[in-house]
Amino acid sequence: MIRKFFSVWYSEFCNNWLASFLSTCNRQQQRVKIANVFSSWKCLNGGMPQGSWLGPLIFVVLIDDLRSDCPLYKFIDDTTYSEVLTVSQTSNMQTYYNELQQWSADNFMQVNASKTKEIVIGKRTVTAPSLYTPNSQPIDGVEEFKLLGVWVSANLTWNKHVDQMIY
């Protein structure tokens, strides 16, 4: 009985604390400084305060139930889907992406289509169909991208990563 009471109290306490953290106008204000001139303070409407340690933690909790039939890698505010295909297999990535879009809508989130990229790593022996957003916009296919600080190239060389590190 005491454990159940504590569990309910703790859950309520955490919810109230989090709501206070996200909604307190005095804590979520910003202003702009140009040279020595400051704008007036403005309250933010919502969202996670930038630079807080709680932001990444809450995001990880929010996406904990995101599942897929293909390998899925979640890290802070990055989610990566991967699919390994043989020459004769057909890609299911469009289905996985559609499921991600549906999960996002169900959870009141949005996939940032402008930051969503597709890369085919290895030799391209067959032409894979392009991926599309729900509004029929093609997703950018890239030859290289940065993932958790490491540049990954479609040809699996380290050239881009090394170039970025030394310049």
Phi and psi in radians as a Rosetta constraint file:
Dihedral C 1 N 2 CA 2 C 2 CIRCULARHARMONIC -1.141 0.35
Dihedral N 2 CA 2 C 2 N 3 CIRCULARHARMONIC -0.710 0.35
Dihedral C 2 N 3 CA 3 C 3 CIRCULARHARMONIC -1.075 0.35
Dihedral N 3 CA 3 C 3 N 4 CIRCULARHARMONIC -0.749 0.35
Dihedral C 3 N 4 CA 4 C 4 CIRCULARHARMONIC -1.119 0.35
Dihedral N 4 CA 4 C 4 N 5 CIRCULARHARMONIC -0.771 0.35
Dihedral C 4 N 5 CA 5 C 5 CIRCULARHARMONIC -1.042 0.35
Dihedral N 5 CA 5 C 5 N 6 CIRCULARHARMONIC -0.823 0.35
Dihedral C 5 N 6 CA 6 C 6 CIRCULARHARMONIC -1.094 0.35
Dihedral N 6 CA 6 C 6 N 7 CIRCULARHARMONIC -0.732 0.35
Dihedral C 6 N 7 CA 7 C 7 CIRCULARHARMONIC -1.068 0.35
Dihedral N 7 CA 7 C 7 N 8 CIRCULARHARMONIC -0.786 0.35
Dihedral C 7 N 8 CA 8 C 8 CIRCULARHARMONIC -1.163 0.35
Dihedral N 8 CA 8 C 8 N 9 CIRCULARHARMONIC -0.802 0.35
Dihedral C 8 N 9 CA 9 C 9 CIRCULARHARMONIC -1.064 0.35
Dihedral N 9 CA 9 C 9 N 10 CIRCULARHARMONIC -0.791 0.35
Dihedral C 9 N 10 CA 10 C 10 CIRCULARHARMONIC -1.097 0.35
Dihedral N 10 CA 10 C 10 N 11 CIRCULARHARMONIC -0.774 0.35
Dihedral C 10 N 11 CA 11 C 11 CIRCULARHARMONIC -1.072 0.35
Dihedral N 11 CA 11 C 11 N 12 CIRCULARHARMONIC -0.798 0.35
Dihedral C 11 N 12 CA 12 C 12 CIRCULARHARMONIC -1.103 0.35
Dihedral N 12 CA 12 C 12 N 13 CIRCULARHARMONIC -0.778 0.35
Dihedral C 12 N 13 CA 13 C 13 CIRCULARHARMONIC -1.023 0.35
Dihedral N 13 CA 13 C 13 N 14 CIRCULARHARMONIC -0.832 0.35
Dihedral C 13 N 14 CA 14 C 14 CIRCULARHARMONIC -1.106 0.35
Dihedral N 14 CA 14 C 14 N 15 CIRCULARHARMONIC -0.735 0.35
Dihedral C 14 N 15 CA 15 C 15 CIRCULARHARMONIC -1.084 0.35
Dihedral N 15 CA 15 C 15 N 16 CIRCULARHARMONIC -0.789 0.35
Dihedral C 15 N 16 CA 16 C 16 CIRCULARHARMONIC -1.141 0.35
Dihedral N 16 CA 16 C 16 N 17 CIRCULARHARMONIC -0.718 0.35
Dihedral C 16 N 17 CA 17 C 17 CIRCULARHARMONIC -1.095 0.35
Dihedral N 17 CA 17 C 17 N 18 CIRCULARHARMONIC -0.780 0.35
Dihedral C 17 N 18 CA 18 C 18 CIRCULARHARMONIC -1.142 0.35
Dihedral N 18 CA 18 C 18 N 19 CIRCULARHARMONIC -0.753 0.35
Dihedral C 18 N 19 CA 19 C 19 CIRCULARHARMONIC -1.055 0.35
Dihedral N 19 CA 19 C 19 N 20 CIRCULARHARMONIC -0.719 0.35
Dihedral C 19 N 20 CA 20 C 20 CIRCULARHARMONIC -1.117 0.35
Dihedral N 20 CA 20 C 20 N 21 CIRCULARHARMONIC -0.751 0.35
Dihedral C 20 N 21 CA 21 C 21 CIRCULARHARMONIC -1.039 0.35
Dihedral N 21 CA 21 C 21 N 22 CIRCULARHARMONIC -0.713 0.35
Dihedral C 21 N 22 CA 22 C 22 CIRCULARHARMONIC -1.450 0.35
Dihedral N 22 CA 22 C 22 N 23 CIRCULARHARMONIC -0.375 0.35
Dihedral C 22 N 23 CA 23 C 23 CIRCULARHARMONIC -1.963 0.35
Dihedral N 23 CA 23 C 23 N 24 CIRCULARHARMONIC -0.124 0.35
Dihedral C 23 N 24 CA 24 C 24 CIRCULARHARMONIC -1.217 0.35
Dihedral N 24 CA 24 C 24 N 25 CIRCULARHARMONIC 1.940 0.35
Dihedral C 24 N 25 CA 25 C 25 CIRCULARHARMONIC -1.062 0.35
Dihedral N 25 CA 25 C 25 N 26 CIRCULARHARMONIC -0.682 0.35
Dihedral C 25 N 26 CA 26 C 26 CIRCULARHARMONIC -1.113 0.35
Dihedral N 26 CA 26 C 26 N 27 CIRCULARHARMONIC -0.465 0.35
Dihedral C 26 N 27 CA 27 C 27 CIRCULARHARMONIC -1.536 0.35
Dihedral N 27 CA 27 C 27 N 28 CIRCULARHARMONIC -0.435 0.35
Dihedral C 27 N 28 CA 28 C 28 CIRCULARHARMONIC -1.937 0.35
Dihedral N 28 CA 28 C 28 N 29 CIRCULARHARMONIC 1.229 0.35
Dihedral C 28 N 29 CA 29 C 29 CIRCULARHARMONIC -2.140 0.35
Dihedral N 29 CA 29 C 29 N 30 CIRCULARHARMONIC 2.717 0.35
Dihedral C 29 N 30 CA 30 C 30 CIRCULARHARMONIC -2.530 0.35
Dihedral N 30 CA 30 C 30 N 31 CIRCULARHARMONIC 2.782 0.35
Dihedral C 30 N 31 CA 31 C 31 CIRCULARHARMONIC -2.609 0.35
Dihedral N 31 CA 31 C 31 N 32 CIRCULARHARMONIC 2.931 0.35
Dihedral C 31 N 32 CA 32 C 32 CIRCULARHARMONIC -1.988 0.35
Dihedral N 32 CA 32 C 32 N 33 CIRCULARHARMONIC 2.445 0.35
Dihedral C 32 N 33 CA 33 C 33 CIRCULARHARMONIC -2.106 0.35
Dihedral N 33 CA 33 C 33 N 34 CIRCULARHARMONIC 2.178 0.35
Dihedral C 33 N 34 CA 34 C 34 CIRCULARHARMONIC -2.177 0.35
Dihedral N 34 CA 34 C 34 N 35 CIRCULARHARMONIC 2.061 0.35
Dihedral C 34 N 35 CA 35 C 35 CIRCULARHARMONIC 1.003 0.35
Dihedral N 35 CA 35 C 35 N 36 CIRCULARHARMONIC -2.065 0.35
Dihedral C 35 N 36 CA 36 C 36 CIRCULARHARMONIC -1.900 0.35
Dihedral N 36 CA 36 C 36 N 37 CIRCULARHARMONIC 0.292 0.35
Dihedral C 36 N 37 CA 37 C 37 CIRCULARHARMONIC -1.872 0.35
Dihedral N 37 CA 37 C 37 N 38 CIRCULARHARMONIC 2.267 0.35
Dihedral C 37 N 38 CA 38 C 38 CIRCULARHARMONIC -1.921 0.35
Dihedral N 38 CA 38 C 38 N 39 CIRCULARHARMONIC 2.477 0.35
Dihedral C 38 N 39 CA 39 C 39 CIRCULARHARMONIC -1.373 0.35
Dihedral N 39 CA 39 C 39 N 40 CIRCULARHARMONIC 3.028 0.35
Dihedral C 39 N 40 CA 40 C 40 CIRCULARHARMONIC -1.341 0.35
Dihedral N 40 CA 40 C 40 N 41 CIRCULARHARMONIC 2.776 0.35
Dihedral C 40 N 41 CA 41 C 41 CIRCULARHARMONIC -1.237 0.35
Dihedral N 41 CA 41 C 41 N 42 CIRCULARHARMONIC 2.433 0.35
Dihedral C 41 N 42 CA 42 C 42 CIRCULARHARMONIC -2.201 0.35
Dihedral N 42 CA 42 C 42 N 43 CIRCULARHARMONIC 2.423 0.35
Dihedral C 42 N 43 CA 43 C 43 CIRCULARHARMONIC -1.371 0.35
Dihedral N 43 CA 43 C 43 N 44 CIRCULARHARMONIC 2.473 0.35
Dihedral C 43 N 44 CA 44 C 44 CIRCULARHARMONIC -1.511 0.35
Dihedral N 44 CA 44 C 44 N 45 CIRCULARHARMONIC 2.533 0.35
Dihedral C 44 N 45 CA 45 C 45 CIRCULARHARMONIC -1.287 0.35
Dihedral N 45 CA 45 C 45 N 46 CIRCULARHARMONIC -0.512 0.35
Dihedral C 45 N 46 CA 46 C 46 CIRCULARHARMONIC 2.996 0.35
Dihedral N 46 CA 46 C 46 N 47 CIRCULARHARMONIC -2.956 0.35
Dihedral C 46 N 47 CA 47 C 47 CIRCULARHARMONIC 1.608 0.35
Dihedral N 47 CA 47 C 47 N 48 CIRCULARHARMONIC 2.976 0.35
Dihedral C 47 N 48 CA 48 C 48 CIRCULARHARMONIC -1.488 0.35
Dihedral N 48 CA 48 C 48 N 49 CIRCULARHARMONIC 2.293 0.35
Dihedral C 48 N 49 CA 49 C 49 CIRCULARHARMONIC -1.045 0.35
Dihedral N 49 CA 49 C 49 N 50 CIRCULARHARMONIC 2.283 0.35
Dihedral C 49 N 50 CA 50 C 50 CIRCULARHARMONIC -1.124 0.35
Dihedral N 50 CA 50 C 50 N 51 CIRCULARHARMONIC 2.438 0.35
Dihedral C 50 N 51 CA 51 C 51 CIRCULARHARMONIC 1.501 0.35
Dihedral N 51 CA 51 C 51 N 52 CIRCULARHARMONIC -0.007 0.35
Dihedral C 51 N 52 CA 52 C 52 CIRCULARHARMONIC -1.416 0.35
Dihedral N 52 CA 52 C 52 N 53 CIRCULARHARMONIC 2.566 0.35
Dihedral C 52 N 53 CA 53 C 53 CIRCULARHARMONIC -1.293 0.35
Dihedral N 53 CA 53 C 53 N 54 CIRCULARHARMONIC -0.359 0.35
Dihedral C 53 N 54 CA 54 C 54 CIRCULARHARMONIC -1.319 0.35
Dihedral N 54 CA 54 C 54 N 55 CIRCULARHARMONIC -0.475 0.35
Dihedral C 54 N 55 CA 55 C 55 CIRCULARHARMONIC -0.978 0.35
Dihedral N 55 CA 55 C 55 N 56 CIRCULARHARMONIC -0.992 0.35
Dihedral C 55 N 56 CA 56 C 56 CIRCULARHARMONIC -1.059 0.35
Dihedral N 56 CA 56 C 56 N 57 CIRCULARHARMONIC -0.664 0.35
Dihedral C 56 N 57 CA 57 C 57 CIRCULARHARMONIC -1.097 0.35
Dihedral N 57 CA 57 C 57 N 58 CIRCULARHARMONIC -0.808 0.35
Dihedral C 57 N 58 CA 58 C 58 CIRCULARHARMONIC -1.120 0.35
Dihedral N 58 CA 58 C 58 N 59 CIRCULARHARMONIC -0.690 0.35
Dihedral C 58 N 59 CA 59 C 59 CIRCULARHARMONIC -1.090 0.35
Dihedral N 59 CA 59 C 59 N 60 CIRCULARHARMONIC -0.751 0.35
Dihedral C 59 N 60 CA 60 C 60 CIRCULARHARMONIC -1.080 0.35
Dihedral N 60 CA 60 C 60 N 61 CIRCULARHARMONIC -0.701 0.35
Dihedral C 60 N 61 CA 61 C 61 CIRCULARHARMONIC -1.127 0.35
Dihedral N 61 CA 61 C 61 N 62 CIRCULARHARMONIC -0.730 0.35
Dihedral C 61 N 62 CA 62 C 62 CIRCULARHARMONIC -1.128 0.35
Dihedral N 62 CA 62 C 62 N 63 CIRCULARHARMONIC -0.586 0.35
Dihedral C 62 N 63 CA 63 C 63 CIRCULARHARMONIC -1.711 0.35
Dihedral N 63 CA 63 C 63 N 64 CIRCULARHARMONIC 0.171 0.35
Dihedral C 63 N 64 CA 64 C 64 CIRCULARHARMONIC -1.008 0.35
Dihedral N 64 CA 64 C 64 N 65 CIRCULARHARMONIC -0.597 0.35
Dihedral C 64 N 65 CA 65 C 65 CIRCULARHARMONIC -1.561 0.35
Dihedral N 65 CA 65 C 65 N 66 CIRCULARHARMONIC 0.102 0.35
Dihedral C 65 N 66 CA 66 C 66 CIRCULARHARMONIC -1.233 0.35
Dihedral N 66 CA 66 C 66 N 67 CIRCULARHARMONIC 2.067 0.35
Dihedral C 66 N 67 CA 67 C 67 CIRCULARHARMONIC -2.258 0.35
Dihedral N 67 CA 67 C 67 N 68 CIRCULARHARMONIC 2.773 0.35
Dihedral C 67 N 68 CA 68 C 68 CIRCULARHARMONIC -2.703 0.35
Dihedral N 68 CA 68 C 68 N 69 CIRCULARHARMONIC 2.786 0.35
Dihedral C 68 N 69 CA 69 C 69 CIRCULARHARMONIC -1.414 0.35
Dihedral N 69 CA 69 C 69 N 70 CIRCULARHARMONIC -0.168 0.35
Dihedral C 69 N 70 CA 70 C 70 CIRCULARHARMONIC -1.871 0.35
Dihedral N 70 CA 70 C 70 N 71 CIRCULARHARMONIC 2.802 0.35
Dihedral C 70 N 71 CA 71 C 71 CIRCULARHARMONIC -0.988 0.35
Dihedral N 71 CA 71 C 71 N 72 CIRCULARHARMONIC 2.337 0.35
Dihedral C 71 N 72 CA 72 C 72 CIRCULARHARMONIC -2.284 0.35
Dihedral N 72 CA 72 C 72 N 73 CIRCULARHARMONIC 2.246 0.35
Dihedral C 72 N 73 CA 73 C 73 CIRCULARHARMONIC -2.097 0.35
Dihedral N 73 CA 73 C 73 N 74 CIRCULARHARMONIC 2.143 0.35
Dihedral C 73 N 74 CA 74 C 74 CIRCULARHARMONIC -2.013 0.35
Dihedral N 74 CA 74 C 74 N 75 CIRCULARHARMONIC 2.268 0.35
Dihedral C 74 N 75 CA 75 C 75 CIRCULARHARMONIC -2.550 0.35
Dihedral N 75 CA 75 C 75 N 76 CIRCULARHARMONIC 2.009 0.35
Dihedral C 75 N 76 CA 76 C 76 CIRCULARHARMONIC 0.818 0.35
Dihedral N 76 CA 76 C 76 N 77 CIRCULARHARMONIC -1.824 0.35
Dihedral C 76 N 77 CA 77 C 77 CIRCULARHARMONIC -1.928 0.35
Dihedral N 77 CA 77 C 77 N 78 CIRCULARHARMONIC 0.408 0.35
Dihedral C 77 N 78 CA 78 C 78 CIRCULARHARMONIC -2.112 0.35
Dihedral N 78 CA 78 C 78 N 79 CIRCULARHARMONIC 2.353 0.35
Dihedral C 78 N 79 CA 79 C 79 CIRCULARHARMONIC -2.255 0.35
Dihedral N 79 CA 79 C 79 N 80 CIRCULARHARMONIC 2.269 0.35
Dihedral C 79 N 80 CA 80 C 80 CIRCULARHARMONIC -2.167 0.35
Dihedral N 80 CA 80 C 80 N 81 CIRCULARHARMONIC 2.230 0.35
Dihedral C 80 N 81 CA 81 C 81 CIRCULARHARMONIC -1.767 0.35
Dihedral N 81 CA 81 C 81 N 82 CIRCULARHARMONIC 2.514 0.35
Dihedral C 81 N 82 CA 82 C 82 CIRCULARHARMONIC -2.389 0.35
Dihedral N 82 CA 82 C 82 N 83 CIRCULARHARMONIC 2.672 0.35
Dihedral C 82 N 83 CA 83 C 83 CIRCULARHARMONIC -2.526 0.35
Dihedral N 83 CA 83 C 83 N 84 CIRCULARHARMONIC 2.219 0.35
Dihedral C 83 N 84 CA 84 C 84 CIRCULARHARMONIC -1.795 0.35
Dihedral N 84 CA 84 C 84 N 85 CIRCULARHARMONIC 2.175 0.35
Dihedral C 84 N 85 CA 85 C 85 CIRCULARHARMONIC -2.175 0.35
Dihedral N 85 CA 85 C 85 N 86 CIRCULARHARMONIC 2.544 0.35
Dihedral C 85 N 86 CA 86 C 86 CIRCULARHARMONIC -1.562 0.35
Dihedral N 86 CA 86 C 86 N 87 CIRCULARHARMONIC 3.024 0.35
Dihedral C 86 N 87 CA 87 C 87 CIRCULARHARMONIC -1.003 0.35
Dihedral N 87 CA 87 C 87 N 88 CIRCULARHARMONIC -0.651 0.35
Dihedral C 87 N 88 CA 88 C 88 CIRCULARHARMONIC -1.539 0.35
Dihedral N 88 CA 88 C 88 N 89 CIRCULARHARMONIC -0.103 0.35
Dihedral C 88 N 89 CA 89 C 89 CIRCULARHARMONIC -1.482 0.35
Dihedral N 89 CA 89 C 89 N 90 CIRCULARHARMONIC 2.660 0.35
Dihedral C 89 N 90 CA 90 C 90 CIRCULARHARMONIC -1.789 0.35
Dihedral N 90 CA 90 C 90 N 91 CIRCULARHARMONIC 2.443 0.35
Dihedral C 90 N 91 CA 91 C 91 CIRCULARHARMONIC -1.239 0.35
Dihedral N 91 CA 91 C 91 N 92 CIRCULARHARMONIC 2.472 0.35
Dihedral C 91 N 92 CA 92 C 92 CIRCULARHARMONIC -1.904 0.35
Dihedral N 92 CA 92 C 92 N 93 CIRCULARHARMONIC 0.230 0.35
Dihedral C 92 N 93 CA 93 C 93 CIRCULARHARMONIC -1.065 0.35
Dihedral N 93 CA 93 C 93 N 94 CIRCULARHARMONIC -0.603 0.35
Dihedral C 93 N 94 CA 94 C 94 CIRCULARHARMONIC -1.097 0.35
Dihedral N 94 CA 94 C 94 N 95 CIRCULARHARMONIC -0.692 0.35
Dihedral C 94 N 95 CA 95 C 95 CIRCULARHARMONIC -1.103 0.35
Dihedral N 95 CA 95 C 95 N 96 CIRCULARHARMONIC -0.784 0.35
Dihedral C 95 N 96 CA 96 C 96 CIRCULARHARMONIC -1.080 0.35
Dihedral N 96 CA 96 C 96 N 97 CIRCULARHARMONIC -0.716 0.35
Dihedral C 96 N 97 CA 97 C 97 CIRCULARHARMONIC -1.156 0.35
Dihedral N 97 CA 97 C 97 N 98 CIRCULARHARMONIC -0.708 0.35
Dihedral C 97 N 98 CA 98 C 98 CIRCULARHARMONIC -1.085 0.35
Dihedral N 98 CA 98 C 98 N 99 CIRCULARHARMONIC -0.705 0.35
Dihedral C 98 N 99 CA 99 C 99 CIRCULARHARMONIC -1.118 0.35
Dihedral N 99 CA 99 C 99 N 100 CIRCULARHARMONIC -0.690 0.35
Dihedral C 99 N 100 CA 100 C 100 CIRCULARHARMONIC -1.073 0.35
Dihedral N 100 CA 100 C 100 N 101 CIRCULARHARMONIC -0.768 0.35
Dihedral C 100 N 101 CA 101 C 101 CIRCULARHARMONIC -1.063 0.35
Dihedral N 101 CA 101 C 101 N 102 CIRCULARHARMONIC -0.735 0.35
Dihedral C 101 N 102 CA 102 C 102 CIRCULARHARMONIC -1.169 0.35
Dihedral N 102 CA 102 C 102 N 103 CIRCULARHARMONIC -0.757 0.35
Dihedral C 102 N 103 CA 103 C 103 CIRCULARHARMONIC -1.046 0.35
Dihedral N 103 CA 103 C 103 N 104 CIRCULARHARMONIC -0.753 0.35
Dihedral C 103 N 104 CA 104 C 104 CIRCULARHARMONIC -1.061 0.35
Dihedral N 104 CA 104 C 104 N 105 CIRCULARHARMONIC -0.795 0.35
Dihedral C 104 N 105 CA 105 C 105 CIRCULARHARMONIC -1.100 0.35
Dihedral N 105 CA 105 C 105 N 106 CIRCULARHARMONIC -0.739 0.35
Dihedral C 105 N 106 CA 106 C 106 CIRCULARHARMONIC -1.104 0.35
Dihedral N 106 CA 106 C 106 N 107 CIRCULARHARMONIC -0.471 0.35
Dihedral C 106 N 107 CA 107 C 107 CIRCULARHARMONIC -1.845 0.35
Dihedral N 107 CA 107 C 107 N 108 CIRCULARHARMONIC 0.292 0.35
Dihedral C 107 N 108 CA 108 C 108 CIRCULARHARMONIC 0.992 0.35
Dihedral N 108 CA 108 C 108 N 109 CIRCULARHARMONIC 0.713 0.35
Dihedral C 108 N 109 CA 109 C 109 CIRCULARHARMONIC -2.155 0.35
Dihedral N 109 CA 109 C 109 N 110 CIRCULARHARMONIC 2.950 0.35
Dihedral C 109 N 110 CA 110 C 110 CIRCULARHARMONIC -2.279 0.35
Dihedral N 110 CA 110 C 110 N 111 CIRCULARHARMONIC 2.432 0.35
Dihedral C 110 N 111 CA 111 C 111 CIRCULARHARMONIC -1.472 0.35
Dihedral N 111 CA 111 C 111 N 112 CIRCULARHARMONIC 2.248 0.35
Dihedral C 111 N 112 CA 112 C 112 CIRCULARHARMONIC -1.395 0.35
Dihedral N 112 CA 112 C 112 N 113 CIRCULARHARMONIC 1.711 0.35
Dihedral C 112 N 113 CA 113 C 113 CIRCULARHARMONIC -1.080 0.35
Dihedral N 113 CA 113 C 113 N 114 CIRCULARHARMONIC -0.519 0.35
Dihedral C 113 N 114 CA 114 C 114 CIRCULARHARMONIC -1.246 0.35
Dihedral N 114 CA 114 C 114 N 115 CIRCULARHARMONIC -0.359 0.35
Dihedral C 114 N 115 CA 115 C 115 CIRCULARHARMONIC -1.758 0.35
Dihedral N 115 CA 115 C 115 N 116 CIRCULARHARMONIC -0.017 0.35
Dihedral C 115 N 116 CA 116 C 116 CIRCULARHARMONIC -1.527 0.35
Dihedral N 116 CA 116 C 116 N 117 CIRCULARHARMONIC 2.189 0.35
Dihedral C 116 N 117 CA 117 C 117 CIRCULARHARMONIC -2.252 0.35
Dihedral N 117 CA 117 C 117 N 118 CIRCULARHARMONIC 2.707 0.35
Dihedral C 117 N 118 CA 118 C 118 CIRCULARHARMONIC -2.139 0.35
Dihedral N 118 CA 118 C 118 N 119 CIRCULARHARMONIC 2.379 0.35
Dihedral C 118 N 119 CA 119 C 119 CIRCULARHARMONIC -2.363 0.35
Dihedral N 119 CA 119 C 119 N 120 CIRCULARHARMONIC 2.383 0.35
Dihedral C 119 N 120 CA 120 C 120 CIRCULARHARMONIC -1.845 0.35
Dihedral N 120 CA 120 C 120 N 121 CIRCULARHARMONIC 2.041 0.35
Dihedral C 120 N 121 CA 121 C 121 CIRCULARHARMONIC -1.733 0.35
Dihedral N 121 CA 121 C 121 N 122 CIRCULARHARMONIC 2.309 0.35
Dihedral C 121 N 122 CA 122 C 122 CIRCULARHARMONIC 1.813 0.35
Dihedral N 122 CA 122 C 122 N 123 CIRCULARHARMONIC -2.943 0.35
Dihedral C 122 N 123 CA 123 C 123 CIRCULARHARMONIC -1.344 0.35
Dihedral N 123 CA 123 C 123 N 124 CIRCULARHARMONIC 2.359 0.35
Dihedral C 123 N 124 CA 124 C 124 CIRCULARHARMONIC -1.642 0.35
Dihedral N 124 CA 124 C 124 N 125 CIRCULARHARMONIC 1.771 0.35
Dihedral C 124 N 125 CA 125 C 125 CIRCULARHARMONIC -1.681 0.35
Dihedral N 125 CA 125 C 125 N 126 CIRCULARHARMONIC -0.388 0.35
Dihedral C 125 N 126 CA 126 C 126 CIRCULARHARMONIC -2.280 0.35
Dihedral N 126 CA 126 C 126 N 127 CIRCULARHARMONIC 2.719 0.35
Dihedral C 126 N 127 CA 127 C 127 CIRCULARHARMONIC -1.492 0.35
Dihedral N 127 CA 127 C 127 N 128 CIRCULARHARMONIC 2.052 0.35
Dihedral C 127 N 128 CA 128 C 128 CIRCULARHARMONIC -1.448 0.35
Dihedral N 128 CA 128 C 128 N 129 CIRCULARHARMONIC 2.507 0.35
Dihedral C 128 N 129 CA 129 C 129 CIRCULARHARMONIC -1.159 0.35
Dihedral N 129 CA 129 C 129 N 130 CIRCULARHARMONIC 2.577 0.35
Dihedral C 129 N 130 CA 130 C 130 CIRCULARHARMONIC -1.257 0.35
Dihedral N 130 CA 130 C 130 N 131 CIRCULARHARMONIC 2.646 0.35
Dihedral C 130 N 131 CA 131 C 131 CIRCULARHARMONIC -1.527 0.35
Dihedral N 131 CA 131 C 131 N 132 CIRCULARHARMONIC 2.580 0.35
Dihedral C 131 N 132 CA 132 C 132 CIRCULARHARMONIC -2.284 0.35
Dihedral N 132 CA 132 C 132 N 133 CIRCULARHARMONIC 2.585 0.35
Dihedral C 132 N 133 CA 133 C 133 CIRCULARHARMONIC -1.336 0.35
Dihedral N 133 CA 133 C 133 N 134 CIRCULARHARMONIC 2.941 0.35
Dihedral C 133 N 134 CA 134 C 134 CIRCULARHARMONIC -1.025 0.35
Dihedral N 134 CA 134 C 134 N 135 CIRCULARHARMONIC -0.457 0.35
Dihedral C 134 N 135 CA 135 C 135 CIRCULARHARMONIC -1.674 0.35
Dihedral N 135 CA 135 C 135 N 136 CIRCULARHARMONIC 0.457 0.35
Dihedral C 135 N 136 CA 136 C 136 CIRCULARHARMONIC 1.147 0.35
Dihedral N 136 CA 136 C 136 N 137 CIRCULARHARMONIC 0.396 0.35
Dihedral C 136 N 137 CA 137 C 137 CIRCULARHARMONIC -1.548 0.35
Dihedral N 137 CA 137 C 137 N 138 CIRCULARHARMONIC 2.338 0.35
Dihedral C 137 N 138 CA 138 C 138 CIRCULARHARMONIC -1.213 0.35
Dihedral N 138 CA 138 C 138 N 139 CIRCULARHARMONIC 2.530 0.35
Dihedral C 138 N 139 CA 139 C 139 CIRCULARHARMONIC -1.497 0.35
Dihedral N 139 CA 139 C 139 N 140 CIRCULARHARMONIC 2.372 0.35
Dihedral C 139 N 140 CA 140 C 140 CIRCULARHARMONIC -1.072 0.35
Dihedral N 140 CA 140 C 140 N 141 CIRCULARHARMONIC 2.234 0.35
Dihedral C 140 N 141 CA 141 C 141 CIRCULARHARMONIC -1.592 0.35
Dihedral N 141 CA 141 C 141 N 142 CIRCULARHARMONIC 2.285 0.35
Dihedral C 141 N 142 CA 142 C 142 CIRCULARHARMONIC -2.164 0.35
Dihedral N 142 CA 142 C 142 N 143 CIRCULARHARMONIC 2.779 0.35
Dihedral C 142 N 143 CA 143 C 143 CIRCULARHARMONIC -1.672 0.35
Dihedral N 143 CA 143 C 143 N 144 CIRCULARHARMONIC -0.268 0.35
Dihedral C 143 N 144 CA 144 C 144 CIRCULARHARMONIC -2.762 0.35
Dihedral N 144 CA 144 C 144 N 145 CIRCULARHARMONIC 2.654 0.35
Dihedral C 144 N 145 CA 145 C 145 CIRCULARHARMONIC -2.724 0.35
Dihedral N 145 CA 145 C 145 N 146 CIRCULARHARMONIC 2.823 0.35
Dihedral C 145 N 146 CA 146 C 146 CIRCULARHARMONIC -1.744 0.35
Dihedral N 146 CA 146 C 146 N 147 CIRCULARHARMONIC 2.165 0.35
Dihedral C 146 N 147 CA 147 C 147 CIRCULARHARMONIC -2.214 0.35
Dihedral N 147 CA 147 C 147 N 148 CIRCULARHARMONIC 1.966 0.35
Dihedral C 147 N 148 CA 148 C 148 CIRCULARHARMONIC 0.914 0.35
Dihedral N 148 CA 148 C 148 N 149 CIRCULARHARMONIC 0.721 0.35
Dihedral C 148 N 149 CA 149 C 149 CIRCULARHARMONIC 1.525 0.35
Dihedral N 149 CA 149 C 149 N 150 CIRCULARHARMONIC -0.040 0.35
Dihedral C 149 N 150 CA 150 C 150 CIRCULARHARMONIC -2.017 0.35
Dihedral N 150 CA 150 C 150 N 151 CIRCULARHARMONIC 2.269 0.35
Dihedral C 150 N 151 CA 151 C 151 CIRCULARHARMONIC -1.404 0.35
Dihedral N 151 CA 151 C 151 N 152 CIRCULARHARMONIC 2.137 0.35
Dihedral C 151 N 152 CA 152 C 152 CIRCULARHARMONIC -1.866 0.35
Dihedral N 152 CA 152 C 152 N 153 CIRCULARHARMONIC 2.255 0.35
Dihedral C 152 N 153 CA 153 C 153 CIRCULARHARMONIC -1.950 0.35
Dihedral N 153 CA 153 C 153 N 154 CIRCULARHARMONIC 2.582 0.35
Dihedral C 153 N 154 CA 154 C 154 CIRCULARHARMONIC -1.059 0.35
Dihedral N 154 CA 154 C 154 N 155 CIRCULARHARMONIC -0.535 0.35
Dihedral C 154 N 155 CA 155 C 155 CIRCULARHARMONIC -1.569 0.35
Dihedral N 155 CA 155 C 155 N 156 CIRCULARHARMONIC 0.104 0.35
Dihedral C 155 N 156 CA 156 C 156 CIRCULARHARMONIC 1.045 0.35
Dihedral N 156 CA 156 C 156 N 157 CIRCULARHARMONIC 0.553 0.35
Dihedral C 156 N 157 CA 157 C 157 CIRCULARHARMONIC -1.708 0.35
Dihedral N 157 CA 157 C 157 N 158 CIRCULARHARMONIC 2.869 0.35
Dihedral C 157 N 158 CA 158 C 158 CIRCULARHARMONIC -1.715 0.35
Dihedral N 158 CA 158 C 158 N 159 CIRCULARHARMONIC 0.105 0.35
Dihedral C 158 N 159 CA 159 C 159 CIRCULARHARMONIC -0.956 0.35
Dihedral N 159 CA 159 C 159 N 160 CIRCULARHARMONIC -0.906 0.35
Dihedral C 159 N 160 CA 160 C 160 CIRCULARHARMONIC -1.089 0.35
Dihedral N 160 CA 160 C 160 N 161 CIRCULARHARMONIC -0.770 0.35
Dihedral C 160 N 161 CA 161 C 161 CIRCULARHARMONIC -1.094 0.35
Dihedral N 161 CA 161 C 161 N 162 CIRCULARHARMONIC -0.794 0.35
Dihedral C 161 N 162 CA 162 C 162 CIRCULARHARMONIC -1.126 0.35
Dihedral N 162 CA 162 C 162 N 163 CIRCULARHARMONIC -0.755 0.35
Dihedral C 162 N 163 CA 163 C 163 CIRCULARHARMONIC -1.025 0.35
Dihedral N 163 CA 163 C 163 N 164 CIRCULARHARMONIC -0.758 0.35
Dihedral C 163 N 164 CA 164 C 164 CIRCULARHARMONIC -1.189 0.35
Dihedral N 164 CA 164 C 164 N 165 CIRCULARHARMONIC -0.559 0.35
Dihedral C 164 N 165 CA 165 C 165 CIRCULARHARMONIC -1.308 0.35
Dihedral N 165 CA 165 C 165 N 166 CIRCULARHARMONIC -0.596 0.35
Dihedral C 165 N 166 CA 166 C 166 CIRCULARHARMONIC -1.620 0.35
Dihedral N 166 CA 166 C 166 N 167 CIRCULARHARMONIC -0.180 0.35
